[in-house]
Amino acid sequence: MLLQDILKTLRNRNGFTQEKIAQKLFISTQAVSKWENGSSVPSIDNLLALSDLYGISLDELVQGSPFFQKSLTSLEVNTI
């Protein structure tokens, strides 16, 4: 599942409007809308705030998003 879908699902599941999320995070409603339509991604600070708000870990919040996933085999390892 894409991050934008995760954010929208969690918001709806918890009965929040985009405006309520914006108020709780001290951001604009437009920012929440952009996250949910995929035109931008929340900052790490906002991801942490969202994970606290929804009572889930940061890993749980972003795990379904390919934007944040990288397998260990795809990471470049520097050896000395």
mmCIF file of the N, C-alpha and C atoms, coordinates in Angstrom:
data_MODEL
# 
_entry.id   MODEL 
# 
loop_
_atom_site.group_PDB 
_atom_site.id 
_atom_site.type_symbol 
_atom_site.label_atom_id 
_atom_site.label_alt_id 
_atom_site.label_comp_id 
_atom_site.label_asym_id 
_atom_site.label_entity_id 
_atom_site.label_seq_id 
_atom_site.pdbx_PDB_ins_code 
_atom_site.Cartn_x 
_atom_site.Cartn_y 
_atom_site.Cartn_z 
_atom_site.occupancy 
_atom_site.B_iso_or_equiv 
_atom_site.pdbx_formal_charge 
_atom_site.auth_seq_id 
_atom_site.auth_comp_id 
_atom_site.auth_asym_id 
_atom_site.auth_atom_id 
_atom_site.pdbx_PDB_model_num 
ATOM 1   N N  . MET A 1 1  ? 0.851   -1.177 0.000  1.00 0.00 ? 1  MET A N  1 
ATOM 2   C CA . MET A 1 1  ? 0.000   0.000  0.000  1.00 0.00 ? 1  MET A CA 1 
ATOM 3   C C  . MET A 1 1  ? 0.893   1.236  0.000  1.00 0.00 ? 1  MET A C  1 
ATOM 4   N N  . LEU A 1 2  ? 0.549   2.212  -0.771 1.00 0.00 ? 2  LEU A N  1 
ATOM 5   C CA . LEU A 1 2  ? 1.296   3.466  -0.845 1.00 0.00 ? 2  LEU A CA 1 
ATOM 6   C C  . LEU A 1 2  ? 1.061   4.309  0.402  1.00 0.00 ? 2  LEU A C  1 
ATOM 7   N N  . LEU A 1 3  ? 2.051   5.132  0.752  1.00 0.00 ? 3  LEU A N  1 
ATOM 8   C CA . LEU A 1 3  ? 1.938   5.986  1.931  1.00 0.00 ? 3  LEU A CA 1 
ATOM 9   C C  . LEU A 1 3  ? 0.679   6.843  1.865  1.00 0.00 ? 3  LEU A C  1 
ATOM 10  N N  . GLN A 1 4  ? 0.375   7.397  0.697  1.00 0.00 ? 4  GLN A N  1 
ATOM 11  C CA . GLN A 1 4  ? -0.814  8.251  0.575  1.00 0.00 ? 4  GLN A CA 1 
ATOM 12  C C  . GLN A 1 4  ? -2.075  7.482  0.945  1.00 0.00 ? 4  GLN A C  1 
ATOM 13  N N  . ASP A 1 5  ? -2.153  6.219  0.572  1.00 0.00 ? 5  ASP A N  1 
ATOM 14  C CA . ASP A 1 5  ? -3.320  5.399  0.907  1.00 0.00 ? 5  ASP A CA 1 
ATOM 15  C C  . ASP A 1 5  ? -3.351  5.044  2.390  1.00 0.00 ? 5  ASP A C  1 
ATOM 16  N N  . ILE A 1 6  ? -2.176  4.778  2.953  1.00 0.00 ? 6  ILE A N  1 
ATOM 17  C CA . ILE A 1 6  ? -2.083  4.480  4.388  1.00 0.00 ? 6  ILE A CA 1 
ATOM 18  C C  . ILE A 1 6  ? -2.571  5.675  5.193  1.00 0.00 ? 6  ILE A C  1 
ATOM 19  N N  . LEU A 1 7  ? -2.102  6.870  4.830  1.00 0.00 ? 7  LEU A N  1 
ATOM 20  C CA . LEU A 1 7  ? -2.493  8.077  5.569  1.00 0.00 ? 7  LEU A CA 1 
ATOM 21  C C  . LEU A 1 7  ? -3.992  8.317  5.495  1.00 0.00 ? 7  LEU A C  1 
ATOM 22  N N  . LYS A 1 8  ? -4.556  8.157  4.316  1.00 0.00 ? 8  LYS A N  1 
ATOM 23  C CA . LYS A 1 8  ? -5.994  8.386  4.157  1.00 0.00 ? 8  LYS A CA 1 
ATOM 24  C C  . LYS A 1 8  ? -6.800  7.332  4.920  1.00 0.00 ? 8  LYS A C  1 
ATOM 25  N N  . THR A 1 9  ? -6.366  6.090  4.844  1.00 0.00 ? 9  THR A N  1 
ATOM 26  C CA . THR A 1 9  ? -7.062  5.006  5.542  1.00 0.00 ? 9  THR A CA 1 
ATOM 27  C C  . THR A 1 9  ? -7.037  5.233  7.054  1.00 0.00 ? 9  THR A C  1 
ATOM 28  N N  . LEU A 1 10 ? -5.862  5.568  7.585  1.00 0.00 ? 10 LEU A N  1 
ATOM 29  C CA . LEU A 1 10 ? -5.750  5.806  9.021  1.00 0.00 ? 10 LEU A CA 1 
ATOM 30  C C  . LEU A 1 10 ? -6.600  6.994  9.459  1.00 0.00 ? 10 LEU A C  1 
ATOM 31  N N  . ARG A 1 11 ? -6.579  8.045  8.655  1.00 0.00 ? 11 ARG A N  1 
ATOM 32  C CA . ARG A 1 11 ? -7.390  9.225  9.000  1.00 0.00 ? 11 ARG A CA 1 
ATOM 33  C C  . ARG A 1 11 ? -8.866  8.868  9.047  1.00 0.00 ? 11 ARG A C  1 
ATOM 34  N N  . ASN A 1 12 ? -9.331  8.175  8.023  1.00 0.00 ? 12 ASN A N  1 
ATOM 35  C CA . ASN A 1 12 ? -10.750 7.804  7.977  1.00 0.00 ? 12 ASN A CA 1 
ATOM 36  C C  . ASN A 1 12 ? -11.108 6.824  9.080  1.00 0.00 ? 12 ASN A C  1 
ATOM 37  N N  . ARG A 1 13 ? -10.248 5.861  9.315  1.00 0.00 ? 13 ARG A N  1 
ATOM 38  C CA . ARG A 1 13 ? -10.495 4.853  10.350 1.00 0.00 ? 13 ARG A CA 1 
ATOM 39  C C  . ARG A 1 13 ? -10.621 5.494  11.737 1.00 0.00 ? 13 ARG A C  1 
ATOM 40  N N  . ASN A 1 14 ? -9.896  6.590  11.941 1.00 0.00 ? 14 ASN A N  1 
ATOM 41  C CA . ASN A 1 14 ? -9.931  7.277  13.233 1.00 0.00 ? 14 ASN A CA 1 
ATOM 42  C C  . ASN A 1 14 ? -10.951 8.407  13.284 1.00 0.00 ? 14 ASN A C  1 
ATOM 43  N N  . GLY A 1 15 ? -11.699 8.582  12.203 1.00 0.00 ? 15 GLY A N  1 
ATOM 44  C CA . GLY A 1 15 ? -12.772 9.574  12.188 1.00 0.00 ? 15 GLY A CA 1 
ATOM 45  C C  . GLY A 1 15 ? -12.318 11.015 12.116 1.00 0.00 ? 15 GLY A C  1 
ATOM 46  N N  . PHE A 1 16 ? -11.128 11.253 11.567 1.00 0.00 ? 16 PHE A N  1 
ATOM 47  C CA . PHE A 1 16 ? -10.621 12.610 11.445 1.00 0.00 ? 16 PHE A CA 1 
ATOM 48  C C  . PHE A 1 16 ? -10.873 13.161 10.046 1.00 0.00 ? 16 PHE A C  1 
ATOM 49  N N  . THR A 1 17 ? -11.068 14.450 9.972  1.00 0.00 ? 17 THR A N  1 
ATOM 50  C CA . THR A 1 17 ? -11.094 15.139 8.690  1.00 0.00 ? 17 THR A CA 1 
ATOM 51  C C  . THR A 1 17 ? -9.668  15.625 8.393  1.00 0.00 ? 17 THR A C  1 
ATOM 52  N N  . GLN A 1 18 ? -9.429  16.017 7.152  1.00 0.00 ? 18 GLN A N  1 
ATOM 53  C CA . GLN A 1 18 ? -8.129  16.598 6.822  1.00 0.00 ? 18 GLN A CA 1 
ATOM 54  C C  . GLN A 1 18 ? -7.892  17.851 7.653  1.00 0.00 ? 18 GLN A C  1 
ATOM 55  N N  . GLU A 1 19 ? -8.934  18.612 7.872  1.00 0.00 ? 19 GLU A N  1 
ATOM 56  C CA . GLU A 1 19 ? -8.812  19.834 8.669  1.00 0.00 ? 19 GLU A CA 1 
ATOM 57  C C  . GLU A 1 19 ? -8.399  19.522 10.106 1.00 0.00 ? 19 GLU A C  1 
ATOM 58  N N  . LYS A 1 20 ? -8.957  18.469 10.691 1.00 0.00 ? 20 LYS A N  1 
ATOM 59  C CA . LYS A 1 20 ? -8.625  18.104 12.068 1.00 0.00 ? 20 LYS A CA 1 
ATOM 60  C C  . LYS A 1 20 ? -7.171  17.654 12.175 1.00 0.00 ? 20 LYS A C  1 
ATOM 61  N N  . ILE A 1 21 ? -6.697  16.881 11.199 1.00 0.00 ? 21 ILE A N  1 
ATOM 62  C CA . ILE A 1 21 ? -5.291  16.469 11.187 1.00 0.00 ? 21 ILE A CA 1 
ATOM 63  C C  . ILE A 1 21 ? -4.394  17.694 11.088 1.00 0.00 ? 21 ILE A C  1 
ATOM 64  N N  . ALA A 1 22 ? -4.753  18.610 10.196 1.00 0.00 ? 22 ALA A N  1 
ATOM 65  C CA . ALA A 1 22 ? -3.977  19.839 10.023 1.00 0.00 ? 22 ALA A CA 1 
ATOM 66  C C  . ALA A 1 22 ? -3.903  20.626 11.334 1.00 0.00 ? 22 ALA A C  1 
ATOM 67  N N  . GLN A 1 23 ? -5.011  20.732 12.038 1.00 0.00 ? 23 GLN A N  1 
ATOM 68  C CA . GLN A 1 23 ? -5.029  21.449 13.316 1.00 0.00 ? 23 GLN A CA 1 
ATOM 69  C C  . GLN A 1 23 ? -4.139  20.769 14.347 1.00 0.00 ? 23 GLN A C  1 
ATOM 70  N N  . LYS A 1 24 ? -4.210  19.459 14.406 1.00 0.00 ? 24 LYS A N  1 
ATOM 71  C CA . LYS A 1 24 ? -3.431  18.717 15.400 1.00 0.00 ? 24 LYS A CA 1 
ATOM 72  C C  . LYS A 1 24 ? -1.931  18.799 15.132 1.00 0.00 ? 24 LYS A C  1 
ATOM 73  N N  . LEU A 1 25 ? -1.544  18.898 13.856 1.00 0.00 ? 25 LEU A N  1 
ATOM 74  C CA . LEU A 1 25 ? -0.129  18.951 13.503 1.00 0.00 ? 25 LEU A CA 1 
ATOM 75  C C  . LEU A 1 25 ? 0.369   20.372 13.258 1.00 0.00 ? 25 LEU A C  1 
ATOM 76  N N  . PHE A 1 26 ? -0.529  21.357 13.374 1.00 0.00 ? 26 PHE A N  1 
ATOM 77  C CA . PHE A 1 26 ? -0.182  22.770 13.158 1.00 0.00 ? 26 PHE A CA 1 
ATOM 78  C C  . PHE A 1 26 ? 0.367   23.000 11.752 1.00 0.00 ? 26 PHE A C  1 
ATOM 79  N N  . ILE A 1 27 ? -0.350  22.448 10.775 1.00 0.00 ? 27 ILE A N  1 
ATOM 80  C CA . ILE A 1 27 ? 0.008   22.597 9.369  1.00 0.00 ? 27 ILE A CA 1 
ATOM 81  C C  . ILE A 1 27 ? -1.243  22.998 8.600  1.00 0.00 ? 27 ILE A C  1 
ATOM 82  N N  . SER A 1 28 ? -1.105  23.194 7.303  1.00 0.00 ? 28 SER A N  1 
ATOM 83  C CA . SER A 1 28 ? -2.263  23.568 6.494  1.00 0.00 ? 28 SER A CA 1 
ATOM 84  C C  . SER A 1 28 ? -3.042  22.328 6.052  1.00 0.00 ? 28 SER A C  1 
ATOM 85  N N  . THR A 1 29 ? -4.320  22.539 5.796  1.00 0.00 ? 29 THR A N  1 
ATOM 86  C CA . THR A 1 29 ? -5.159  21.473 5.255  1.00 0.00 ? 29 THR A CA 1 
ATOM 87  C C  . THR A 1 29 ? -4.628  21.049 3.883  1.00 0.00 ? 29 THR A C  1 
ATOM 88  N N  . GLN A 1 30 ? -4.080  21.995 3.137  1.00 0.00 ? 30 GLN A N  1 
ATOM 89  C CA . GLN A 1 30 ? -3.534  21.694 1.821  1.00 0.00 ? 30 GLN A CA 1 
ATOM 90  C C  . GLN A 1 30 ? -2.370  20.703 1.919  1.00 0.00 ? 30 GLN A C  1 
ATOM 91  N N  . ALA A 1 31 ? -1.567  20.802 2.981  1.00 0.00 ? 31 ALA A N  1 
ATOM 92  C CA . ALA A 1 31 ? -0.454  19.864 3.160  1.00 0.00 ? 31 ALA A CA 1 
ATOM 93  C C  . ALA A 1 31 ? -0.979  18.445 3.338  1.00 0.00 ? 31 ALA A C  1 
ATOM 94  N N  . VAL A 1 32 ? -2.009  18.293 4.152  1.00 0.00 ? 32 VAL A N  1 
ATOM 95  C CA . VAL A 1 32 ? -2.607  16.972 4.370  1.00 0.00 ? 32 VAL A CA 1 
ATOM 96  C C  . VAL A 1 32 ? -3.175  16.441 3.058  1.00 0.00 ? 32 VAL A C  1 
ATOM 97  N N  . SER A 1 33 ? -3.838  17.295 2.316  1.00 0.00 ? 33 SER A N  1 
ATOM 98  C CA . SER A 1 33 ? -4.395  16.902 1.029  1.00 0.00 ? 33 SER A CA 1 
ATOM 99  C C  . SER A 1 33 ? -3.303  16.433 0.074  1.00 0.00 ? 33 SER A C  1 
ATOM 100 N N  . LYS A 1 34 ? -2.179  17.148 0.039  1.00 0.00 ? 34 LYS A N  1 
ATOM 101 C CA . LYS A 1 34 ? -1.072  16.770 -0.840 1.00 0.00 ? 34 LYS A CA 1 
ATOM 102 C C  . LYS A 1 34 ? -0.478  15.424 -0.448 1.00 0.00 ? 34 LYS A C  1 
ATOM 103 N N  . TRP A 1 35 ? -0.407  15.145 0.850  1.00 0.00 ? 35 TRP A N  1 
ATOM 104 C CA . TRP A 1 35 ? 0.082   13.835 1.300  1.00 0.00 ? 35 TRP A CA 1 
ATOM 105 C C  . TRP A 1 35 ? -0.839  12.729 0.803  1.00 0.00 ? 35 TRP A C  1 
ATOM 106 N N  . GLU A 1 36 ? -2.137  12.994 0.909  1.00 0.00 ? 36 GLU A N  1 
ATOM 107 C CA . GLU A 1 36 ? -3.115  11.964 0.571  1.00 0.00 ? 36 GLU A CA 1 
ATOM 108 C C  . GLU A 1 36 ? -3.316  11.792 -0.932 1.00 0.00 ? 36 GLU A C  1 
ATOM 109 N N  . ASN A 1 37 ? -2.948  12.773 -1.730 1.00 0.00 ? 37 ASN A N  1 
ATOM 110 C CA . ASN A 1 37 ? -3.057  12.585 -3.184 1.00 0.00 ? 37 ASN A CA 1 
ATOM 111 C C  . ASN A 1 37 ? -1.705  12.241 -3.810 1.00 0.00 ? 37 ASN A C  1 
ATOM 112 N N  . GLY A 1 38 ? -0.680  12.137 -2.972 1.00 0.00 ? 38 GLY A N  1 
ATOM 113 C CA . GLY A 1 38 ? 0.626   11.685 -3.440 1.00 0.00 ? 38 GLY A CA 1 
ATOM 114 C C  . GLY A 1 38 ? 1.509   12.734 -4.073 1.00 0.00 ? 38 GLY A C  1 
ATOM 115 N N  . SER A 1 39 ? 1.122   14.003 -3.981 1.00 0.00 ? 39 SER A N  1 
ATOM 116 C CA . SER A 1 39 ? 1.953   15.037 -4.595 1.00 0.00 ? 39 SER A CA 1 
ATOM 117 C C  . SER A 1 39 ? 3.074   15.522 -3.672 1.00 0.00 ? 39 SER A C  1 
ATOM 118 N N  . SER A 1 40 ? 3.042   15.115 -2.397 1.00 0.00 ? 40 SER A N  1 
ATOM 119 C CA . SER A 1 40 ? 4.148   15.388 -1.480 1.00 0.00 ? 40 SER A CA 1 
ATOM 120 C C  . SER A 1 40 ? 4.146   14.317 -0.391 1.00 0.00 ? 40 SER A C  1 
ATOM 121 N N  . VAL A 1 41 ? 5.232   14.319 0.376  1.00 0.00 ? 41 VAL A N  1 
ATOM 122 C CA . VAL A 1 41 ? 5.420   13.341 1.447  1.00 0.00 ? 41 VAL A CA 1 
ATOM 123 C C  . VAL A 1 41 ? 5.651   14.113 2.744  1.00 0.00 ? 41 VAL A C  1 
ATOM 124 N N  . PRO A 1 42 ? 5.074   13.641 3.859  1.00 0.00 ? 42 PRO A N  1 
ATOM 125 C CA . PRO A 1 42 ? 5.300   14.335 5.133  1.00 0.00 ? 42 PRO A CA 1 
ATOM 126 C C  . PRO A 1 42 ? 6.771   14.319 5.528  1.00 0.00 ? 42 PRO A C  1 
ATOM 127 N N  . SER A 1 43 ? 7.181   15.365 6.212  1.00 0.00 ? 43 SER A N  1 
ATOM 128 C CA . SER A 1 43 ? 8.537   15.405 6.762  1.00 0.00 ? 43 SER A CA 1 
ATOM 129 C C  . SER A 1 43 ? 8.651   14.337 7.848  1.00 0.00 ? 43 SER A C  1 
ATOM 130 N N  . ILE A 1 44 ? 9.868   14.031 8.255  1.00 0.00 ? 44 ILE A N  1 
ATOM 131 C CA . ILE A 1 44 ? 10.058  13.036 9.309  1.00 0.00 ? 44 ILE A CA 1 
ATOM 132 C C  . ILE A 1 44 ? 9.377   13.480 10.603 1.00 0.00 ? 44 ILE A C  1 
ATOM 133 N N  . ASP A 1 45 ? 9.408   14.781 10.884 1.00 0.00 ? 45 ASP A N  1 
ATOM 134 C CA . ASP A 1 45 ? 8.730   15.290 12.082 1.00 0.00 ? 45 ASP A CA 1 
ATOM 135 C C  . ASP A 1 45 ? 7.230   15.028 12.012 1.00 0.00 ? 45 ASP A C  1 
ATOM 136 N N  . ASN A 1 46 ? 6.646   15.264 10.842 1.00 0.00 ? 46 ASN A N  1 
ATOM 137 C CA . ASN A 1 46 ? 5.213   15.021 10.694 1.00 0.00 ? 46 ASN A CA 1 
ATOM 138 C C  . ASN A 1 46 ? 4.891   13.530 10.691 1.00 0.00 ? 46 ASN A C  1 
ATOM 139 N N  . LEU A 1 47 ? 5.766   12.711 10.131 1.00 0.00 ? 47 LEU A N  1 
ATOM 140 C CA . LEU A 1 47 ? 5.554   11.259 10.195 1.00 0.00 ? 47 LEU A CA 1 
ATOM 141 C C  . LEU A 1 47 ? 5.563   10.778 11.641 1.00 0.00 ? 47 LEU A C  1 
ATOM 142 N N  . LEU A 1 48 ? 6.485   11.304 12.434 1.00 0.00 ? 48 LEU A N  1 
ATOM 143 C CA . LEU A 1 48 ? 6.529   10.939 13.853 1.00 0.00 ? 48 LEU A CA 1 
ATOM 144 C C  . LEU A 1 48 ? 5.264   11.392 14.576 1.00 0.00 ? 48 LEU A C  1 
ATOM 145 N N  . ALA A 1 49 ? 4.812   12.611 14.277 1.00 0.00 ? 49 ALA A N  1 
ATOM 146 C CA . ALA A 1 49 ? 3.582   13.119 14.896 1.00 0.00 ? 49 ALA A CA 1 
ATOM 147 C C  . ALA A 1 49 ? 2.373   12.272 14.491 1.00 0.00 ? 49 ALA A C  1 
ATOM 148 N N  . LEU A 1 50 ? 2.326   11.871 13.219 1.00 0.00 ? 50 LEU A N  1 
ATOM 149 C CA . LEU A 1 50 ? 1.221   11.028 12.754 1.00 0.00 ? 50 LEU A CA 1 
ATOM 150 C C  . LEU A 1 50 ? 1.252   9.655  13.412 1.00 0.00 ? 50 LEU A C  1 
ATOM 151 N N  . SER A 1 51 ? 2.441   9.095  13.579 1.00 0.00 ? 51 SER A N  1 
ATOM 152 C CA . SER A 1 51 ? 2.520   7.786  14.229 1.00 0.00 ? 51 SER A CA 1 
ATOM 153 C C  . SER A 1 51 ? 2.058   7.885  15.679 1.00 0.00 ? 51 SER A C  1 
ATOM 154 N N  . ASP A 1 52 ? 2.409   8.976  16.360 1.00 0.00 ? 52 ASP A N  1 
ATOM 155 C CA . ASP A 1 52 ? 1.917   9.201  17.726 1.00 0.00 ? 52 ASP A CA 1 
ATOM 156 C C  . ASP A 1 52 ? 0.405   9.381  17.742 1.00 0.00 ? 52 ASP A C  1 
ATOM 157 N N  . LEU A 1 53 ? -0.102  10.169 16.831 1.00 0.00 ? 53 LEU A N  1 
ATOM 158 C CA . LEU A 1 53 ? -1.527  10.455 16.759 1.00 0.00 ? 53 LEU A CA 1 
ATOM 159 C C  . LEU A 1 53 ? -2.341  9.177  16.563 1.00 0.00 ? 53 LEU A C  1 
ATOM 160 N N  . TYR A 1 54 ? -1.854  8.293  15.698 1.00 0.00 ? 54 TYR A N  1 
ATOM 161 C CA . TYR A 1 54 ? -2.585  7.068  15.395 1.00 0.00 ? 54 TYR A CA 1 
ATOM 162 C C  . TYR A 1 54 ? -2.206  5.905  16.304 1.00 0.00 ? 54 TYR A C  1 
ATOM 163 N N  . GLY A 1 55 ? -1.237  6.114  17.187 1.00 0.00 ? 55 GLY A N  1 
ATOM 164 C CA . GLY A 1 55 ? -0.847  5.072  18.132 1.00 0.00 ? 55 GLY A CA 1 
ATOM 165 C C  . GLY A 1 55 ? -0.174  3.875  17.479 1.00 0.00 ? 55 GLY A C  1 
ATOM 166 N N  . ILE A 1 56 ? 0.617   4.149  16.442 1.00 0.00 ? 56 ILE A N  1 
ATOM 167 C CA . ILE A 1 56 ? 1.356   3.085  15.764 1.00 0.00 ? 56 ILE A CA 1 
ATOM 168 C C  . ILE A 1 56 ? 2.811   3.503  15.639 1.00 0.00 ? 56 ILE A C  1 
ATOM 169 N N  . SER A 1 57 ? 3.675   2.525  15.411 1.00 0.00 ? 57 SER A N  1 
ATOM 170 C CA . SER A 1 57 ? 5.093   2.852  15.255 1.00 0.00 ? 57 SER A CA 1 
ATOM 171 C C  . SER A 1 57 ? 5.331   3.511  13.900 1.00 0.00 ? 57 SER A C  1 
ATOM 172 N N  . LEU A 1 58 ? 6.445   4.192  13.808 1.00 0.00 ? 58 LEU A N  1 
ATOM 173 C CA . LEU A 1 58 ? 6.825   4.806  12.539 1.00 0.00 ? 58 LEU A CA 1 
ATOM 174 C C  . LEU A 1 58 ? 6.993   3.728  11.471 1.00 0.00 ? 58 LEU A C  1 
ATOM 175 N N  . ASP A 1 59 ? 7.556   2.591  11.853 1.00 0.00 ? 59 ASP A N  1 
ATOM 176 C CA . ASP A 1 59 ? 7.701   1.471  10.910 1.00 0.00 ? 59 ASP A CA 1 
ATOM 177 C C  . ASP A 1 59 ? 6.355   1.029  10.372 1.00 0.00 ? 59 ASP A C  1 
ATOM 178 N N  . GLU A 1 60 ? 5.367   0.888  11.260 1.00 0.00 ? 60 GLU A N  1 
ATOM 179 C CA . GLU A 1 60 ? 4.036   0.479  10.820 1.00 0.00 ? 60 GLU A CA 1 
ATOM 180 C C  . GLU A 1 60 ? 3.430   1.504  9.865  1.00 0.00 ? 60 GLU A C  1 
ATOM 181 N N  . LEU A 1 61 ? 3.685   2.770  10.137 1.00 0.00 ? 61 LEU A N  1 
ATOM 182 C CA . LEU A 1 61 ? 3.117   3.831  9.315  1.00 0.00 ? 61 LEU A CA 1 
ATOM 183 C C  . LEU A 1 61 ? 3.673   3.802  7.900  1.00 0.00 ? 61 LEU A C  1 
ATOM 184 N N  . VAL A 1 62 ? 4.975   3.634  7.754  1.00 0.00 ? 62 VAL A N  1 
ATOM 185 C CA . VAL A 1 62 ? 5.577   3.745  6.426  1.00 0.00 ? 62 VAL A CA 1 
ATOM 186 C C  . VAL A 1 62 ? 5.917   2.411  5.770  1.00 0.00 ? 62 VAL A C  1 
ATOM 187 N N  . GLN A 1 63 ? 5.753   1.320  6.481  1.00 0.00 ? 63 GLN A N  1 
ATOM 188 C CA . GLN A 1 63 ? 6.180   0.025  5.945  1.00 0.00 ? 63 GLN A CA 1 
ATOM 189 C C  . GLN A 1 63 ? 5.532   -0.312 4.610  1.00 0.00 ? 63 GLN A C  1 
ATOM 190 N N  . GLY A 1 64 ? 4.304   0.068  4.422  1.00 0.00 ? 64 GLY A N  1 
ATOM 191 C CA . GLY A 1 64 ? 3.625   -0.259 3.178  1.00 0.00 ? 64 GLY A CA 1 
ATOM 192 C C  . GLY A 1 64 ? 3.970   0.655  2.027  1.00 0.00 ? 64 GLY A C  1 
ATOM 193 N N  . SER A 1 65 ? 4.802   1.648  2.273  1.00 0.00 ? 65 SER A N  1 
ATOM 194 C CA . SER A 1 65 ? 5.124   2.621  1.231  1.00 0.00 ? 65 SER A CA 1 
ATOM 195 C C  . SER A 1 65 ? 6.425   2.275  0.535  1.00 0.00 ? 65 SER A C  1 
ATOM 196 N N  . PRO A 1 66 ? 6.375   2.011  -0.774 1.00 0.00 ? 66 PRO A N  1 
ATOM 197 C CA . PRO A 1 66 ? 7.619   1.730  -1.494 1.00 0.00 ? 66 PRO A CA 1 
ATOM 198 C C  . PRO A 1 66 ? 8.571   2.920  -1.518 1.00 0.00 ? 66 PRO A C  1 
ATOM 199 N N  . PHE A 1 67 ? 8.060   4.122  -1.283 1.00 0.00 ? 67 PHE A N  1 
ATOM 200 C CA . PHE A 1 67 ? 8.912   5.307  -1.244 1.00 0.00 ? 67 PHE A CA 1 
ATOM 201 C C  . PHE A 1 67 ? 9.966   5.176  -0.149 1.00 0.00 ? 67 PHE A C  1 
ATOM 202 N N  . PHE A 1 68 ? 9.592   4.538  0.966  1.00 0.00 ? 68 PHE A N  1 
ATOM 203 C CA . PHE A 1 68 ? 10.489  4.436  2.113  1.00 0.00 ? 68 PHE A CA 1 
ATOM 204 C C  . PHE A 1 68 ? 11.183  3.090  2.214  1.00 0.00 ? 68 PHE A C  1 
ATOM 205 N N  . GLN A 1 69 ? 10.720  2.073  1.495  1.00 0.00 ? 69 GLN A N  1 
ATOM 206 C CA . GLN A 1 69 ? 11.303  0.744  1.626  1.00 0.00 ? 69 GLN A CA 1 
ATOM 207 C C  . GLN A 1 69 ? 12.546  0.592  0.769  1.00 0.00 ? 69 GLN A C  1 
ATOM 208 N N  . LYS A 1 70 ? 13.572  0.028  1.355  1.00 0.00 ? 70 LYS A N  1 
ATOM 209 C CA . LYS A 1 70 ? 14.772  -0.356 0.633  1.00 0.00 ? 70 LYS A CA 1 
ATOM 210 C C  . LYS A 1 70 ? 15.224  -1.678 1.229  1.00 0.00 ? 70 LYS A C  1 
ATOM 211 N N  . SER A 1 71 ? 15.424  -2.636 0.397  1.00 0.00 ? 71 SER A N  1 
ATOM 212 C CA . SER A 1 71 ? 15.900  -3.909 0.908  1.00 0.00 ? 71 SER A CA 1 
ATOM 213 C C  . SER A 1 71 ? 17.372  -3.788 1.267  1.00 0.00 ? 71 SER A C  1 
ATOM 214 N N  . LEU A 1 72 ? 17.816  -4.627 2.172  1.00 0.00 ? 72 LEU A N  1 
ATOM 215 C CA . LEU A 1 72 ? 19.209  -4.586 2.584  1.00 0.00 ? 72 LEU A CA 1 
ATOM 216 C C  . LEU A 1 72 ? 20.147  -4.891 1.430  1.00 0.00 ? 72 LEU A C  1 
ATOM 217 N N  . THR A 1 73 ? 19.699  -5.694 0.494  1.00 0.00 ? 73 THR A N  1 
ATOM 218 C CA . THR A 1 73 ? 20.561  -6.035 -0.632 1.00 0.00 ? 73 THR A CA 1 
ATOM 219 C C  . THR A 1 73 ? 20.726  -4.865 -1.593 1.00 0.00 ? 73 THR A C  1 
ATOM 220 N N  . SER A 1 74 ? 19.809  -3.915 -1.566 1.00 0.00 ? 74 SER A N  1 
ATOM 221 C CA . SER A 1 74 ? 19.928  -2.782 -2.485 1.00 0.00 ? 74 SER A CA 1 
ATOM 222 C C  . SER A 1 74 ? 20.744  -1.637 -1.902 1.00 0.00 ? 74 SER A C  1 
ATOM 223 N N  . LEU A 1 75 ? 21.062  -1.733 -0.606 1.00 0.00 ? 75 LEU A N  1 
ATOM 224 C CA . LEU A 1 75 ? 21.868  -0.684 0.012  1.00 0.00 ? 75 LEU A CA 1 
ATOM 225 C C  . LEU A 1 75 ? 23.339  -0.925 -0.289 1.00 0.00 ? 75 LEU A C  1 
ATOM 226 N N  . GLU A 1 76 ? 24.023  0.151  -0.580 1.00 0.00 ? 76 GLU A N  1 
ATOM 227 C CA . GLU A 1 76 ? 25.450  0.038  -0.863 1.00 0.00 ? 76 GLU A CA 1 
ATOM 228 C C  . GLU A 1 76 ? 26.184  -0.016 0.456  1.00 0.00 ? 76 GLU A C  1 
ATOM 229 N N  . VAL A 1 77 ? 27.021  -1.019 0.621  1.00 0.00 ? 77 VAL A N  1 
ATOM 230 C CA . VAL A 1 77 ? 27.778  -1.194 1.854  1.00 0.00 ? 77 VAL A CA 1 
ATOM 231 C C  . VAL A 1 77 ? 29.233  -0.871 1.578  1.00 0.00 ? 77 VAL A C  1 
ATOM 232 N N  . ASN A 1 78 ? 29.739  0.048  2.369  1.00 0.00 ? 78 ASN A N  1 
ATOM 233 C CA . ASN A 1 78 ? 31.157  0.413  2.223  1.00 0.00 ? 78 ASN A CA 1 
ATOM 234 C C  . ASN A 1 78 ? 31.979  -0.478 3.152  1.00 0.00 ? 78 ASN A C  1 
ATOM 235 N N  . THR A 1 79 ? 32.946  -1.138 2.606  1.00 0.00 ? 79 THR A N  1 
ATOM 236 C CA . THR A 1 79 ? 33.835  -1.952 3.412  1.00 0.00 ? 79 THR A CA 1 
ATOM 237 C C  . THR A 1 79 ? 35.212  -1.319 3.429  1.00 0.00 ? 79 THR A C  1 
ATOM 238 N N  . ILE A 1 80 ? 35.875  -1.491 4.519  1.00 0.00 ? 80 ILE A N  1 
ATOM 239 C CA . ILE A 1 80 ? 37.213  -0.895 4.673  1.00 0.00 ? 80 ILE A CA 1 
ATOM 240 C C  . ILE A 1 80 ? 38.256  -1.962 4.444  1.00 0.00 ? 80 ILE A C  1 
# 
